[in-house]
Amino acid sequence: MKKILVADDEMSIRLLYSEELKEEGYDVITASNGKEALEIVSREPLDLVILDIKMPEMSGIEVLRQIKEKYPDLPVLLSSAYSEYKQDFGTWASEEYLVKSSDLEDLKAAVRRHLKN
């Protein structure tokens, strides 16, 4: 079973993503901030990470940078309510940039694309 980390400071988003992805057959771990996400990445074998950009303590962009330095092959999807971050050079290291929506089909399709092997 593929293991996914969902890192978002909003509990409702963590719950929604977790439930939807579990229904798709994935094992899901959640983190409420960037620091916690990095701790999980360092100790858990993961297949994919979904990161919010605006989080306390450490932004998703900073977490992305640190993940890619240590685990360059680990796919990371950025998920944000703000489309303007898409132009930020720091987001370009992610596999995909998704704007949050109540319709999770784009998110689930992106996860399937990056976990297809």
N, C-alpha and C positions, 0 to 999 in steps of 0.2 A: 504494500500500500504506500502510495506517495505521500510524503509529509510536507505540509505547508505551514509557514509561520505567517500569521496576520498581525501586523503591528499598527495599532491605531489608538489614539488617546480617547476616542469616544467609545464607551462601552456598547452602545447600541450598534455601532458599525462592526465591532469585533464579534458580537453575538450574531448579527445578520450574516456576515461573511462566513463565520465558522459553521453555522447551521446549514447554509446553502452549499458550502463546499463539502461538508460531511455527507450531505445527501447525494453529492456527486461521487462519493466513494473515497474521499481523501481523509487522511489523518491530519487534524488541524491543531496547532498550538497558537496561543495568542500572547501578545505583549502590549502593555499599555503605554510604553514610551520607548524612545530610541535606545536608551541605555539597557533596558531589559531585553530588547530585541537583540542587541549585540551579544549579551550574555548567553541567550538561547542559541544564537548562531554558532557561538564558540563551543558549545557542549552537545548540541543535537545534530545528527546527520539530517540535513534538510534537502528537499528537492526543489523548493521554490519559496520565495519570500514576497509578501505583499506589504508595502510600506506606505503609510500616510506621510505626507510631507510636513505638515504643521503639527509637531508634537512637542511637549515640554521636555526640558533638559537637553535634547539633541534633535535637530531636525532630521526628517527622513532623507534629505539630500546628504547630510553628514554621515548618517548610518549607511546609506548606499555607497558612499566613497570608501568607508572602512570595510564594508563587506567585499567590495570589488578588489580592494588591495589584498585581502587575505584569501578570498574564495572567488577568483575571477570567473569560474565556470558556473557559479550558483546563479540561476535566473532570478532577477528582482523586478517586480512590477511596482511602479509608483501609482498610488491611488490618491487623488486629491479632489477636494471640492472646488479648487481654483485652477482654471485652465491657463492662467497667465504664467504659472511656473513652468509650463511646457517650453517656454523660450529660455529658461535658465540653463546655462551651459552645464551646470552640475547634474541636471536630470538626464542628460544624454547617455550616461553610462547604464541606465536601466534598459531592460529589454522592451518595456512598453510603459506608456504614460496613459493612465485611464482617469477620466473625470468621473467622480462619484455620481451614482444615479440610483434611484430606487429599483430600476431594472438592472438586474445583475447578469444579463446575458452576455454583455461585452466582457465583463470580468471573467465569467466562467469559460467563455470561448478563448480568452487570452491564456488562462491557466491550462486549458486543454492543449493549446498550441505549443506551449513551452514544456509540457510534460508528456508529449506524445511518444517519446521513445520507450 
